[in-house]
Amino acid sequence: MTHERGFWFPAVRGLVRRPGLWPTAVRQLRTTVPRRWWRRPPFLPIPDEGYLRFRFETAYGSAAEPRPGDIVHYLEWCRDMRRAGRT
């Protein structure tokens, strides 16, 4: 589910259209990608599949499927929460 192209390509495409979210996306990627990711297949800086499965299940339940646009909404939420913490 989480490592399928049908989910991630549209999610990344939605993020590319919102350059204001790029710093937030990089920050979130840095905090969720396992250390030394380049030593393990698929040799890409992506969060651990078990972590993503857990996060998706707690957000959507076991039967629901996330939508690619939800990634943009999540990053907007992260950005807003970070800004709210600064004020």
Distance bins in CASP14 RR format, pairs under 12 A and 6 or more apart:
PFRMAT RR
TARGET T0000
AUTHOR 0000-0000-0000
RMODE 2
METHOD distances of the structure
MODEL  1
1 7 1 0 0 1 0 0 0 0 0 0 0
1 8 0 0 0 0 0 1 0 0 0 0 0
1 49 0 0 0 0 1 0 0 0 0 0 0
1 50 0 0 0 0 0 1 0 0 0 0 0
1 52 0 0 0 0 1 0 0 0 0 0 0
1 53 1 0 0 1 0 0 0 0 0 0 0
1 55 0 0 0 0 0 1 0 0 0 0 0
1 56 1 0 0 1 0 0 0 0 0 0 0
1 57 0 0 0 0 1 0 0 0 0 0 0
1 60 0 0 0 0 0 1 0 0 0 0 0
1 61 0 0 0 0 0 1 0 0 0 0 0
1 62 0 0 0 0 0 1 0 0 0 0 0
1 63 0 0 0 0 0 1 0 0 0 0 0
1 64 0 0 0 0 0 1 0 0 0 0 0
1 65 1 0 0 1 0 0 0 0 0 0 0
1 66 0 0 0 0 1 0 0 0 0 0 0
2 8 0 0 0 0 1 0 0 0 0 0 0
2 11 0 0 0 0 0 1 0 0 0 0 0
2 32 0 0 0 0 0 1 0 0 0 0 0
2 46 0 0 0 0 1 0 0 0 0 0 0
2 47 0 0 0 0 1 0 0 0 0 0 0
2 48 0 0 0 0 1 0 0 0 0 0 0
2 49 1 0 1 0 0 0 0 0 0 0 0
2 50 0 0 0 0 1 0 0 0 0 0 0
2 51 0 0 0 0 1 0 0 0 0 0 0
2 52 1 0 1 0 0 0 0 0 0 0 0
2 53 1 0 0 1 0 0 0 0 0 0 0
2 54 0 0 0 0 0 1 0 0 0 0 0
2 55 0 0 0 0 1 0 0 0 0 0 0
2 56 1 0 0 1 0 0 0 0 0 0 0
2 57 0 0 0 0 0 1 0 0 0 0 0
2 59 0 0 0 0 0 1 0 0 0 0 0
2 60 0 0 0 0 0 1 0 0 0 0 0
2 65 0 0 0 0 0 1 0 0 0 0 0
2 66 0 0 0 0 1 0 0 0 0 0 0
2 68 0 0 0 0 0 1 0 0 0 0 0
2 70 0 0 0 0 0 1 0 0 0 0 0
2 71 0 0 0 0 0 1 0 0 0 0 0
3 9 0 0 0 0 0 1 0 0 0 0 0
3 11 0 0 0 0 0 1 0 0 0 0 0
3 41 0 0 0 0 0 1 0 0 0 0 0
3 42 1 0 0 1 0 0 0 0 0 0 0
3 44 0 0 0 0 1 0 0 0 0 0 0
3 46 1 0 0 1 0 0 0 0 0 0 0
3 47 0 0 0 0 1 0 0 0 0 0 0
3 48 0 0 0 0 0 1 0 0 0 0 0
3 49 1 0 0 1 0 0 0 0 0 0 0
3 50 0 0 0 0 0 1 0 0 0 0 0
3 51 0 0 0 0 0 1 0 0 0 0 0
3 52 1 0 0 1 0 0 0 0 0 0 0
3 53 0 0 0 0 1 0 0 0 0 0 0
3 56 0 0 0 0 0 1 0 0 0 0 0
4 10 0 0 0 0 0 1 0 0 0 0 0
4 11 0 0 0 0 0 1 0 0 0 0 0
4 46 0 0 0 0 0 1 0 0 0 0 0
4 49 0 0 0 0 0 1 0 0 0 0 0
4 52 0 0 0 0 0 1 0 0 0 0 0
4 65 0 0 0 0 0 1 0 0 0 0 0
4 66 0 0 0 0 0 1 0 0 0 0 0
4 68 0 0 0 0 0 1 0 0 0 0 0
5 11 0 0 0 0 0 1 0 0 0 0 0
5 12 0 0 0 0 0 1 0 0 0 0 0
5 13 0 0 0 0 0 1 0 0 0 0 0
5 42 0 0 0 0 0 1 0 0 0 0 0
5 68 0 0 0 0 0 1 0 0 0 0 0
6 12 0 0 0 0 0 1 0 0 0 0 0
6 13 0 0 0 0 0 1 0 0 0 0 0
6 65 0 0 0 0 0 1 0 0 0 0 0
6 66 0 0 0 0 0 1 0 0 0 0 0
6 67 0 0 0 0 0 1 0 0 0 0 0
6 68 1 0 0 1 0 0 0 0 0 0 0
7 13 0 0 0 0 0 1 0 0 0 0 0
7 46 0 0 0 0 0 1 0 0 0 0 0
7 52 0 0 0 0 0 1 0 0 0 0 0
7 56 0 0 0 0 1 0 0 0 0 0 0
7 65 0 0 0 0 1 0 0 0 0 0 0
7 66 1 0 0 1 0 0 0 0 0 0 0
7 67 0 0 0 0 1 0 0 0 0 0 0
7 68 1 0 1 0 0 0 0 0 0 0 0
7 69 0 0 0 0 1 0 0 0 0 0 0
7 70 0 0 0 0 1 0 0 0 0 0 0
7 71 0 0 0 0 1 0 0 0 0 0 0
8 14 0 0 0 0 0 1 0 0 0 0 0
8 15 0 0 0 0 0 1 0 0 0 0 0
8 42 0 0 0 0 0 1 0 0 0 0 0
8 44 0 0 0 0 0 1 0 0 0 0 0
8 46 0 0 0 0 1 0 0 0 0 0 0
8 47 0 0 0 0 0 1 0 0 0 0 0
8 52 0 0 0 0 0 1 0 0 0 0 0
8 66 0 0 0 0 0 1 0 0 0 0 0
8 68 1 0 0 1 0 0 0 0 0 0 0
8 69 0 0 0 0 0 1 0 0 0 0 0
8 71 0 0 0 0 1 0 0 0 0 0 0
9 15 0 0 0 0 0 1 0 0 0 0 0
9 16 0 0 0 0 0 1 0 0 0 0 0
9 68 1 0 0 1 0 0 0 0 0 0 0
9 69 0 0 0 0 0 1 0 0 0 0 0
9 71 0 0 0 0 0 1 0 0 0 0 0
10 16 0 0 0 0 0 1 0 0 0 0 0
10 17 0 0 0 0 0 1 0 0 0 0 0
10 66 0 0 0 0 0 1 0 0 0 0 0
10 67 0 0 0 0 1 0 0 0 0 0 0
10 68 1 1 0 0 0 0 0 0 0 0 0
10 69 1 0 0 1 0 0 0 0 0 0 0
10 70 0 0 0 0 0 1 0 0 0 0 0
10 71 0 0 0 0 1 0 0 0 0 0 0
10 72 0 0 0 0 0 1 0 0 0 0 0
11 17 0 0 0 0 0 1 0 0 0 0 0
11 18 0 0 0 0 0 1 0 0 0 0 0
11 21 0 0 0 0 0 1 0 0 0 0 0
11 25 0 0 0 0 0 1 0 0 0 0 0
11 46 0 0 0 0 0 1 0 0 0 0 0
11 52 0 0 0 0 0 1 0 0 0 0 0
11 66 0 0 0 0 1 0 0 0 0 0 0
11 67 0 0 0 0 1 0 0 0 0 0 0
11 68 1 1 0 0 0 0 0 0 0 0 0
11 69 1 0 0 1 0 0 0 0 0 0 0
11 70 1 0 0 1 0 0 0 0 0 0 0
11 71 1 0 1 0 0 0 0 0 0 0 0
11 72 1 0 0 1 0 0 0 0 0 0 0
11 73 0 0 0 0 0 1 0 0 0 0 0
11 74 0 0 0 0 1 0 0 0 0 0 0
11 75 0 0 0 0 1 0 0 0 0 0 0
12 18 0 0 0 0 0 1 0 0 0 0 0
12 21 0 0 0 0 0 1 0 0 0 0 0
12 22 0 0 0 0 0 1 0 0 0 0 0
12 25 0 0 0 0 1 0 0 0 0 0 0
12 29 0 0 0 0 0 1 0 0 0 0 0
12 44 0 0 0 0 0 1 0 0 0 0 0
12 46 0 0 0 0 0 1 0 0 0 0 0
12 68 0 0 0 0 1 0 0 0 0 0 0
12 69 0 0 0 0 0 1 0 0 0 0 0
12 71 0 0 0 0 1 0 0 0 0 0 0
12 72 0 0 0 0 0 1 0 0 0 0 0
12 75 0 0 0 0 0 1 0 0 0 0 0
13 68 1 0 0 1 0 0 0 0 0 0 0
13 69 0 0 0 0 1 0 0 0 0 0 0
13 71 0 0 0 0 0 1 0 0 0 0 0
13 72 0 0 0 0 1 0 0 0 0 0 0
14 20 0 0 0 0 0 1 0 0 0 0 0
14 21 0 0 0 0 1 0 0 0 0 0 0
14 22 0 0 0 0 0 1 0 0 0 0 0
14 25 0 0 0 0 0 1 0 0 0 0 0
14 67 0 0 0 0 0 1 0 0 0 0 0
14 68 1 0 0 1 0 0 0 0 0 0 0
14 69 1 0 0 1 0 0 0 0 0 0 0
14 70 0 0 0 0 0 1 0 0 0 0 0
14 71 1 0 0 1 0 0 0 0 0 0 0
14 72 1 0 1 0 0 0 0 0 0 0 0
14 73 0 0 0 0 0 1 0 0 0 0 0
14 75 0 0 0 0 1 0 0 0 0 0 0
14 76 0 0 0 0 0 1 0 0 0 0 0
15 21 1 0 0 1 0 0 0 0 0 0 0
15 22 1 0 0 1 0 0 0 0 0 0 0
15 23 0 0 0 0 0 1 0 0 0 0 0
15 24 0 0 0 0 1 0 0 0 0 0 0
15 25 1 0 1 0 0 0 0 0 0 0 0
15 26 0 0 0 0 0 1 0 0 0 0 0
15 28 0 0 0 0 0 1 0 0 0 0 0
15 29 0 0 0 0 0 1 0 0 0 0 0
15 68 0 0 0 0 1 0 0 0 0 0 0
15 69 0 0 0 0 1 0 0 0 0 0 0
15 70 0 0 0 0 0 1 0 0 0 0 0
15 71 1 0 0 1 0 0 0 0 0 0 0
15 72 1 0 0 1 0 0 0 0 0 0 0
15 73 0 0 0 0 0 1 0 0 0 0 0
15 74 0 0 0 0 0 1 0 0 0 0 0
15 75 1 0 0 1 0 0 0 0 0 0 0
15 76 0 0 0 0 0 1 0 0 0 0 0
16 22 0 0 0 0 1 0 0 0 0 0 0
16 25 0 0 0 0 1 0 0 0 0 0 0
16 68 0 0 0 0 0 1 0 0 0 0 0
16 71 0 0 0 0 0 1 0 0 0 0 0
16 72 0 0 0 0 0 1 0 0 0 0 0
17 68 0 0 0 0 0 1 0 0 0 0 0
17 69 0 0 0 0 0 1 0 0 0 0 0
17 72 0 0 0 0 1 0 0 0 0 0 0
18 24 0 0 0 0 1 0 0 0 0 0 0
18 25 0 0 0 0 1 0 0 0 0 0 0
18 69 0 0 0 0 0 1 0 0 0 0 0
18 71 0 0 0 0 0 1 0 0 0 0 0
18 72 1 0 0 1 0 0 0 0 0 0 0
18 73 0 0 0 0 0 1 0 0 0 0 0
18 75 0 0 0 0 1 0 0 0 0 0 0
18 76 0 0 0 0 1 0 0 0 0 0 0
18 79 0 0 0 0 0 1 0 0 0 0 0
19 25 0 0 0 0 0 1 0 0 0 0 0
19 26 0 0 0 0 0 1 0 0 0 0 0
19 75 0 0 0 0 0 1 0 0 0 0 0
20 26 0 0 0 0 0 1 0 0 0 0 0
20 72 0 0 0 0 0 1 0 0 0 0 0
20 75 0 0 0 0 1 0 0 0 0 0 0
20 76 0 0 0 0 1 0 0 0 0 0 0
20 79 0 0 0 0 1 0 0 0 0 0 0
21 27 0 0 0 0 0 1 0 0 0 0 0
21 28 0 0 0 0 1 0 0 0 0 0 0
21 29 0 0 0 0 0 1 0 0 0 0 0
21 69 0 0 0 0 0 1 0 0 0 0 0
21 71 0 0 0 0 1 0 0 0 0 0 0
21 72 1 0 0 1 0 0 0 0 0 0 0
21 73 0 0 0 0 0 1 0 0 0 0 0
21 74 0 0 0 0 1 0 0 0 0 0 0
21 75 1 0 1 0 0 0 0 0 0 0 0
21 76 1 0 0 1 0 0 0 0 0 0 0
21 77 0 0 0 0 0 1 0 0 0 0 0
21 78 0 0 0 0 1 0 0 0 0 0 0
21 79 1 0 0 1 0 0 0 0 0 0 0
21 80 0 0 0 0 0 1 0 0 0 0 0
21 82 0 0 0 0 0 1 0 0 0 0 0
22 28 0 0 0 0 0 1 0 0 0 0 0
22 29 0 0 0 0 0 1 0 0 0 0 0
22 72 0 0 0 0 0 1 0 0 0 0 0
22 75 0 0 0 0 1 0 0 0 0 0 0
22 79 0 0 0 0 0 1 0 0 0 0 0
23 29 0 0 0 0 0 1 0 0 0 0 0
23 30 0 0 0 0 0 1 0 0 0 0 0
23 75 0 0 0 0 1 0 0 0 0 0 0
23 78 0 0 0 0 0 1 0 0 0 0 0
23 79 0 0 0 0 1 0 0 0 0 0 0
23 82 0 0 0 0 1 0 0 0 0 0 0
23 83 0 0 0 0 0 1 0 0 0 0 0
24 30 0 0 0 0 0 1 0 0 0 0 0
24 31 0 0 0 0 0 1 0 0 0 0 0
24 71 0 0 0 0 0 1 0 0 0 0 0
24 72 0 0 0 0 0 1 0 0 0 0 0
24 73 0 0 0 0 0 1 0 0 0 0 0
24 74 0 0 0 0 1 0 0 0 0 0 0
24 75 1 0 1 0 0 0 0 0 0 0 0
24 76 1 0 0 1 0 0 0 0 0 0 0
24 77 0 0 0 0 1 0 0 0 0 0 0
24 78 1 0 1 0 0 0 0 0 0 0 0
24 79 1 0 1 0 0 0 0 0 0 0 0
24 80 0 0 0 0 1 0 0 0 0 0 0
24 81 0 0 0 0 1 0 0 0 0 0 0
24 82 1 0 0 1 0 0 0 0 0 0 0
24 83 0 0 0 0 1 0 0 0 0 0 0
25 31 0 0 0 0 0 1 0 0 0 0 0
25 32 0 0 0 0 0 1 0 0 0 0 0
25 33 0 0 0 0 0 1 0 0 0 0 0
25 45 0 0 0 0 0 1 0 0 0 0 0
25 71 0 0 0 0 1 0 0 0 0 0 0
25 72 0 0 0 0 1 0 0 0 0 0 0
25 74 0 0 0 0 1 0 0 0 0 0 0
25 75 1 0 1 0 0 0 0 0 0 0 0
25 76 0 0 0 0 0 1 0 0 0 0 0
25 78 0 0 0 0 1 0 0 0 0 0 0
25 79 0 0 0 0 1 0 0 0 0 0 0
26 32 0 0 0 0 0 1 0 0 0 0 0
26 33 0 0 0 0 0 1 0 0 0 0 0
26 45 0 0 0 0 0 1 0 0 0 0 0
26 75 0 0 0 0 0 1 0 0 0 0 0
26 78 0 0 0 0 0 1 0 0 0 0 0
26 79 0 0 0 0 0 1 0 0 0 0 0
27 33 0 0 0 0 0 1 0 0 0 0 0
27 75 0 0 0 0 1 0 0 0 0 0 0
27 78 1 0 0 1 0 0 0 0 0 0 0
27 79 0 0 0 0 1 0 0 0 0 0 0
27 81 0 0 0 0 0 1 0 0 0 0 0
27 82 0 0 0 0 1 0 0 0 0 0 0
28 45 0 0 0 0 0 1 0 0 0 0 0
28 46 0 0 0 0 0 1 0 0 0 0 0
28 47 0 0 0 0 1 0 0 0 0 0 0
28 55 0 0 0 0 0 1 0 0 0 0 0
28 71 0 0 0 0 1 0 0 0 0 0 0
28 72 0 0 0 0 0 1 0 0 0 0 0
28 74 0 0 0 0 1 0 0 0 0 0 0
28 75 1 0 0 1 0 0 0 0 0 0 0
28 76 0 0 0 0 0 1 0 0 0 0 0
28 77 0 0 0 0 0 1 0 0 0 0 0
28 78 1 0 1 0 0 0 0 0 0 0 0
28 79 0 0 0 0 1 0 0 0 0 0 0
28 81 0 0 0 0 0 1 0 0 0 0 0
28 82 0 0 0 0 0 1 0 0 0 0 0
29 37 0 0 0 0 0 1 0 0 0 0 0
29 44 0 0 0 0 0 1 0 0 0 0 0
29 45 1 0 0 1 0 0 0 0 0 0 0
29 46 0 0 0 0 1 0 0 0 0 0 0
29 47 1 0 0 1 0 0 0 0 0 0 0
29 71 0 0 0 0 0 1 0 0 0 0 0
29 75 0 0 0 0 0 1 0 0 0 0 0
29 78 0 0 0 0 0 1 0 0 0 0 0
30 37 0 0 0 0 0 1 0 0 0 0 0
30 45 0 0 0 0 1 0 0 0 0 0 0
30 47 0 0 0 0 0 1 0 0 0 0 0
31 45 0 0 0 0 0 1 0 0 0 0 0
31 47 0 0 0 0 1 0 0 0 0 0 0
31 51 0 0 0 0 0 1 0 0 0 0 0
31 78 0 0 0 0 1 0 0 0 0 0 0
31 82 0 0 0 0 0 1 0 0 0 0 0
32 45 0 0 0 0 1 0 0 0 0 0 0
32 46 0 0 0 0 1 0 0 0 0 0 0
32 47 1 0 1 0 0 0 0 0 0 0 0
32 48 1 0 0 1 0 0 0 0 0 0 0
32 49 0 0 0 0 0 1 0 0 0 0 0
32 50 0 0 0 0 0 1 0 0 0 0 0
32 51 1 0 0 1 0 0 0 0 0 0 0
32 52 0 0 0 0 1 0 0 0 0 0 0
32 54 0 0 0 0 0 1 0 0 0 0 0
32 55 0 0 0 0 1 0 0 0 0 0 0
32 74 0 0 0 0 0 1 0 0 0 0 0
32 75 0 0 0 0 0 1 0 0 0 0 0
32 78 0 0 0 0 0 1 0 0 0 0 0
33 40 0 0 0 0 0 1 0 0 0 0 0
33 43 0 0 0 0 0 1 0 0 0 0 0
33 44 0 0 0 0 1 0 0 0 0 0 0
33 45 1 0 1 0 0 0 0 0 0 0 0
33 46 1 0 0 1 0 0 0 0 0 0 0
33 47 1 0 1 0 0 0 0 0 0 0 0
33 48 0 0 0 0 1 0 0 0 0 0 0
33 51 0 0 0 0 1 0 0 0 0 0 0
33 52 0 0 0 0 0 1 0 0 0 0 0
34 40 1 0 0 1 0 0 0 0 0 0 0
34 43 0 0 0 0 0 1 0 0 0 0 0
34 44 0 0 0 0 0 1 0 0 0 0 0
34 45 0 0 0 0 1 0 0 0 0 0 0
34 46 0 0 0 0 1 0 0 0 0 0 0
34 47 1 0 0 1 0 0 0 0 0 0 0
34 48 1 0 1 0 0 0 0 0 0 0 0
34 49 0 0 0 0 0 1 0 0 0 0 0
34 50 0 0 0 0 0 1 0 0 0 0 0
34 51 0 0 0 0 1 0 0 0 0 0 0
34 52 0 0 0 0 0 1 0 0 0 0 0
35 45 0 0 0 0 0 1 0 0 0 0 0
35 48 0 0 0 0 0 1 0 0 0 0 0
36 43 0 0 0 0 0 1 0 0 0 0 0
36 45 0 0 0 0 0 1 0 0 0 0 0
37 43 1 0 0 1 0 0 0 0 0 0 0
37 44 1 0 0 1 0 0 0 0 0 0 0
37 45 1 0 1 0 0 0 0 0 0 0 0
37 46 1 0 0 1 0 0 0 0 0 0 0
37 47 0 0 0 0 1 0 0 0 0 0 0
37 48 0 0 0 0 1 0 0 0 0 0 0
38 44 0 0 0 0 1 0 0 0 0 0 0
38 45 1 0 0 1 0 0 0 0 0 0 0
38 46 0 0 0 0 0 1 0 0 0 0 0
39 45 0 0 0 0 0 1 0 0 0 0 0
40 46 0 0 0 0 0 1 0 0 0 0 0
40 48 0 0 0 0 1 0 0 0 0 0 0
40 49 0 0 0 0 0 1 0 0 0 0 0
41 49 0 0 0 0 0 1 0 0 0 0 0
42 48 0 0 0 0 0 1 0 0 0 0 0
42 49 0 0 0 0 1 0 0 0 0 0 0
46 52 0 0 0 0 1 0 0 0 0 0 0
47 53 0 0 0 0 0 1 0 0 0 0 0
47 54 0 0 0 0 0 1 0 0 0 0 0
47 55 0 0 0 0 1 0 0 0 0 0 0
47 56 0 0 0 0 0 1 0 0 0 0 0
47 71 0 0 0 0 0 1 0 0 0 0 0
48 54 0 0 0 0 1 0 0 0 0 0 0
48 55 0 0 0 0 0 1 0 0 0 0 0
49 55 0 0 0 0 0 1 0 0 0 0 0
49 56 0 0 0 0 0 1 0 0 0 0 0
50 56 0 0 0 0 1 0 0 0 0 0 0
50 57 0 0 0 0 1 0 0 0 0 0 0
50 58 0 0 0 0 0 1 0 0 0 0 0
51 57 0 0 0 0 0 1 0 0 0 0 0
51 58 0 0 0 0 0 1 0 0 0 0 0
52 58 0 0 0 0 0 1 0 0 0 0 0
52 59 0 0 0 0 0 1 0 0 0 0 0
52 60 0 0 0 0 0 1 0 0 0 0 0
52 66 0 0 0 0 1 0 0 0 0 0 0
52 71 0 0 0 0 0 1 0 0 0 0 0
52 74 0 0 0 0 0 1 0 0 0 0 0
53 59 0 0 0 0 0 1 0 0 0 0 0
53 60 0 0 0 0 0 1 0 0 0 0 0
53 61 0 0 0 0 0 1 0 0 0 0 0
53 62 0 0 0 0 1 0 0 0 0 0 0
53 66 0 0 0 0 0 1 0 0 0 0 0
54 60 0 0 0 0 0 1 0 0 0 0 0
54 61 0 0 0 0 0 1 0 0 0 0 0
54 62 0 0 0 0 0 1 0 0 0 0 0
55 61 0 0 0 0 0 1 0 0 0 0 0
55 66 0 0 0 0 1 0 0 0 0 0 0
55 70 0 0 0 0 0 1 0 0 0 0 0
55 71 0 0 0 0 0 1 0 0 0 0 0
55 74 0 0 0 0 1 0 0 0 0 0 0
56 62 0 0 0 0 1 0 0 0 0 0 0
56 63 0 0 0 0 0 1 0 0 0 0 0
56 64 0 0 0 0 1 0 0 0 0 0 0
56 65 0 0 0 0 1 0 0 0 0 0 0
56 66 1 0 1 0 0 0 0 0 0 0 0
56 67 0 0 0 0 0 1 0 0 0 0 0
56 70 0 0 0 0 1 0 0 0 0 0 0
56 71 0 0 0 0 0 1 0 0 0 0 0
56 74 0 0 0 0 0 1 0 0 0 0 0
57 63 0 0 0 0 1 0 0 0 0 0 0
57 64 0 0 0 0 1 0 0 0 0 0 0
57 65 0 0 0 0 0 1 0 0 0 0 0
57 66 0 0 0 0 1 0 0 0 0 0 0
58 64 0 0 0 0 0 1 0 0 0 0 0
58 66 0 0 0 0 0 1 0 0 0 0 0
59 65 0 0 0 0 0 1 0 0 0 0 0
59 66 1 0 0 1 0 0 0 0 0 0 0
59 67 0 0 0 0 0 1 0 0 0 0 0
59 70 0 0 0 0 1 0 0 0 0 0 0
59 71 0 0 0 0 0 1 0 0 0 0 0
59 73 0 0 0 0 0 1 0 0 0 0 0
59 74 0 0 0 0 1 0 0 0 0 0 0
59 77 0 0 0 0 0 1 0 0 0 0 0
60 66 1 0 1 0 0 0 0 0 0 0 0
60 67 0 0 0 0 1 0 0 0 0 0 0
60 70 0 0 0 0 1 0 0 0 0 0 0
60 74 0 0 0 0 0 1 0 0 0 0 0
64 70 0 0 0 0 0 1 0 0 0 0 0
66 72 0 0 0 0 0 1 0 0 0 0 0
66 73 0 0 0 0 0 1 0 0 0 0 0
66 74 0 0 0 0 1 0 0 0 0 0 0
67 73 0 0 0 0 1 0 0 0 0 0 0
67 74 0 0 0 0 0 1 0 0 0 0 0
68 74 0 0 0 0 0 1 0 0 0 0 0
69 75 0 0 0 0 1 0 0 0 0 0 0
69 76 0 0 0 0 0 1 0 0 0 0 0
70 76 0 0 0 0 0 1 0 0 0 0 0
70 77 0 0 0 0 0 1 0 0 0 0 0
71 77 0 0 0 0 0 1 0 0 0 0 0
71 78 0 0 0 0 0 1 0 0 0 0 0
72 78 0 0 0 0 0 1 0 0 0 0 0
72 79 0 0 0 0 0 1 0 0 0 0 0
73 79 0 0 0 0 0 1 0 0 0 0 0
73 80 0 0 0 0 0 1 0 0 0 0 0
74 80 0 0 0 0 0 1 0 0 0 0 0
74 81 0 0 0 0 0 1 0 0 0 0 0
75 81 0 0 0 0 0 1 0 0 0 0 0
75 82 0 0 0 0 0 1 0 0 0 0 0
76 82 0 0 0 0 0 1 0 0 0 0 0
76 83 0 0 0 0 0 1 0 0 0 0 0
77 83 0 0 0 0 0 1 0 0 0 0 0
77 84 0 0 0 0 0 1 0 0 0 0 0
78 84 0 0 0 0 0 1 0 0 0 0 0
78 85 0 0 0 0 0 1 0 0 0 0 0
79 85 0 0 0 0 0 1 0 0 0 0 0
79 86 0 0 0 0 0 1 0 0 0 0 0
80 86 0 0 0 0 0 1 0 0 0 0 0
80 87 0 0 0 0 0 1 0 0 0 0 0
81 87 0 0 0 0 0 1 0 0 0 0 0
END
